[in-house]
Amino acid sequence: MVLSMVAKQLVIDQNSAGVRLDLFLTRHLTAGVESRFGTSRAGVQRLITEGHITLDGAMTKPSARLKPNDRIHIAPLPPRETQLRAEPLPLNILYENTDCIVINKSPGIVVHPAAGRSRTRYCTIVPTWLAWAVSGGRGSCTD
């Protein structure tokens, strides 16, 4: 589940009145401009229950029905600790600029953790490369 790192406030219009809070947010967070923050309905329900999403400044239930001019506040989520650690392995970089990097993935290296695949992953190799690139390329990317 991915949400924005900035607080967000939504004001309910007449067209959304009567809709459940969790359903409204699931639709809103997976449509149009907000799609990059998309999450599942169960994930939205958990965020509401944990108080990361409030209605008119107060905690509420996922099943709360919206009224016109209700204000939904979505708090930024704190970063989570991860068990992933950077791995120093060479990358076959086909293209890079300040906005993106194109990597030719080697066979046998998975992209992200999965059951039974705890070894080398691109999600742990790329941070090593990024740290190297940000440092101005000093030293070796595979140190």
Secondary structure, DSSP 8 states (H G I E B T S, - for coil): ----SS-EEEE--GGGTTSBHHHHHHHHHTSGGGGGG---HHHHHHHHHTTSEEETTB---TT-B--TT-EEEE--------S---------EEEE-SS-EEE---TT-BSS-BTTB-S-BHHHHHHHHHHHHHTTS-S-TT-
